[in-house]
Amino acid sequence: MYRYLENGDLVPYFVCSGDEDLINRYAAAIRSFPENLPLSYEEEKAVEGHLNALREKMTLFSEQGDPAHFKAEPTEDGKHVKIWNDPPSLKQEKYRVRQQENKQLSEFASVAVWAQKALDDGVVGELVSIDEAVAKVKQWDQPGVFDSDDAEAFEDKQRHPRVRTPSHAPPRGHNLPEEGRLRPPAATRALLA
């Protein structure tokens, strides 16, 4: 099972393991990210701007996995426990904005994946009704979001590699138009067609 998960998906298994020795070793390793930068080439060490950007990214990654920033509380009905990460960087406005942008991108992606699965399977499924999906997409619709007739340019904007990032850091190649509005992925256009 673990061979198919990304590293970030494994964090809760360490944080919630209950094994103090494992948690301590994991915490020490994750906290060392900003000092142990993942440099591929010796030349990278000479570019201060690159090192600063990489150190910032590794600090954010470290916060996302640090057990000290995880919180837990019972759900309102008392039947479950909810667990979340509350990193200190979210006290800064720029990271709160990034988190909101990524939350919106995740919402776009969830509808896009649902739409693609419905198209592939020929079945709408039980999680989201067509009416709910269309209502969501219409909320996101703004002039210029779904209006482009230039399909090739739109598809080019959608071709970005998937990069695992913390929820408050923008993915590389994020899809922000010049006006600063978020664009839903291409599959959501099918809902309005």
N, C-alpha and C positions, 0 to 999 in steps of 0.2 A: 504494500500500500504506500509506504513512504517514498518509494522510488518515483512516484508520480506527483509528488507535492513539491512546491517551491520552498526554499528555505524559510521565507516569511510565514508560510502556512504551518511550519513546525514550531513556531515560537510558543503557542499555548501549551504544547506538550511538555516543553521544558519548564515554563513558568508555573504550570499547574501540576507538575509531576509529584510534588510532595517529598521528593528526595532532596534533602538540604544540600548534600555534597554536590549533586548534579546541578542544582539551581545556582549554587555559589560559583562553580566552575563555569557554567554558562554565563552568569552575570559578569564575571571577570572578563571573559572573552568578548562579550557584546560591548562592554564598556571600553574596551581597547580599540574599537573600530577607528575613532578619530586619530589615534596615534599610529596605528598600523594600516596606513593607506594602501589600497590595492593598486599599486603602480605596475604597469606592464613594461615600461621602457625606462631606462636610466635617464634619458633626456627629460622625462616628465618632472624630475626632481628640480630642474633648473627653472621651471615656469611657475613663479610664485602665485599668479592668478589662478592657474589650474590647481595648484596644491590647496589654495584657500577654498575654492569651489568644491573640491573633492572632500576636504576636511569638513565643510559644512554639511555635505550630503551624508558623510559617514556619521556625523553627530546626530543627524535626524534619524538615520537608520538605527543607530545605537539607542536612541530614546524610544523608538518604536518597539524594540525588543527587550528593554531593560525591565526586569521584574519590579523594580522600585516604582515604576510608573503605571503598573496595572492596578486596577481597582475592581472590587467585586461587591455585589449586594444582592439580596433576594429580590425576585420579581414581585410586583404588586400582589399577585395571588399567593406568593410564598411557596409555589411549587417548584421553582427553578432558581438558578443563580445567574445573574448577568455579569459578564466580565468585559471590561474595556480598558483601553490604554489612554492615559491622560498625560501626554508628554509636556514638559515645561515650555517647549518652543511655541505651543499654542497660546502662550500669553502674549506673543508678538503678532501684530496685525497681519503682517505679510504671510505668516504661516496659517493663520485662520482663513485668510482669503484663499490660499492654495488648497486648504482642506475642503472648503466649500466648492471650489472648482472641481476637485477630484470627486467629491460626492455627486455633483451634477453629472460628471462624465460616467460615473458608475451607474447612475440612474438611466442615462442614455443607453449604456451598454446592456443593462438588464432588459430593457424593452427591445433593443436590437437583437439580442440573443433569443429572446422569446419569439420575436417575429420570424427570425430565420428558422428556428426549430419548427414553428407552426407551418411555415412554407415547405420545409423539407419533409415533415411528417404528414402534412395534409390534415393535421388535427390541431385545434386551438390549444388544448390542454386545460388543466383545471386551475392553475395558479393565477392567471390573469385572463379576464374576458376581453373580447375585442373592443367592447365599449370602453372599458377601463384603459386599455392601451391607447386607443384613439384619443381619449380625453387627456391622457398624459402628454401625448405628442402634440396635441393642439395647444396645450399650456406652454410648451416650449417653442411653438412656431412663432417666428417673428419675421418681419420683412427681410428677405435675403437668405433665410436659413434653408428653406426647402425650394426656393424659386429658381435655382440655377438650372439653365438648360445645357450647360457645359459639363456633361457627364464625365468626360475624361479628366478635367481639372478637379472635379469633386472627388473622383476615385483616387487621383494622385494625393490629395490631402488626407485620404484615409489610409494610405500605405505607409504606416510607421511601425517599426518593430515594437513588440511588447516589452516593456521594461518594468520590473518589479520595483515599486517605490512605496515609501510610507504614504499613508492617506493624506498627509498634509504637504506633500511635495509633488510638483507637477511632473507627469511622466515626460520623458524625452520625446520631442515631437508632438507635444500636446496640441490639441486642435482648437486654439483660440483664434478667431478671425481678428482682423485689424481693429474692429470696433470693441474688442474685448468680450464679445459674447461667445458663449460656448456653442459648438455645433454638434448635433446628435450624429451618431454613426450612420453610414449609408443605409443600413437595413431598416432604420426607422422610417425612411422615406417611403417604403413599401406600404406602410400603414395608411398614408394619406393618398396613395395612388387610387 
